[in-house]
Amino acid sequence: MTASTTMPTSKPHVRIYIDDDPQPLIDRELPTALALDTRTLADGPHRLVIRAEDQSGAEGVEEIAFQVQNGPGILVSGLRPGSLRRGTVHLTVDAFSTDDPFDPRRAEARSSVPVWVWVLCLFVLAWAVWYGARMWDVPEQFAHTPTFGPPPATAPAR
């Protein structure tokens, strides 16, 4: 019986690509670290492709999709993705960035109150009315006490 030993052909290494760029960001031996500066990338979807090769030459591939947003956050009120609209559509657009000075008038996005808030308010109001109505029903054992009974008769003033 002959034992065959596999000789390593190369050291394990990794190549990392961004999007469809044929030039790797790094081509290093493992283990390694990478500091990816997203400020060099355009805002929007991107893909990180990691190709690692072990000593025997077998390659593994991992793809990670991610979003970059270095610019200001954009808020649009009045239109949702995939909605169907007709006629004139009135939109409110605002953009916020961490570098902008604080302005209290822009601190909160203006949008309509959601329906669930109105339903919750009506529920609380209905419960308050029911609770108030139940307080008018004085239990019989307390109906003739000084708290709930009729006021005491006073003598007429002379």
PyMOL commands that set and color helices and strands:
alter all, ss='L'
color gray80, all
select helices_A, chain A and resi 38-40+104-106+115-136+140-142
alter helices_A, ss='H'
color red, helices_A
select strands_A, chain A and resi 13-18+26-29+44-53+59-68+73-77+92-96
alter strands_A, ss='S'
color yellow, strands_A
deselect
rebuild
show_as cartoon
